[in-house]
């Protein structure tokens, strides 16, 4: 079953640290990055199987929290096609 995980952090360094931990922890791939406020608020989105994105998100949030501020994180199982279209446009 496909799923996505979203990790929103304050600061680019925390985003990169969190993403690095996510892709090393499980079989997930980066599908979207959203930067706001000049990179001071960054959301990274990965996709994979539910168990993989859950493990990746736990590792990413922990790693990002050690160097910055984690604002929000969420796993969405079986995202609607419109959600995926939103993430892959642009």
Secondary structure, DSSP 8 states (H G I E B T S, - for coil): -EEEEEEEEESHHHHHHHHHHHHHHSS-EEEEEEEEGGGTEEEEEEEEEHHHHHHHHHHHHHHHHHHSEEEEEEEEET--HHHHHHHH--
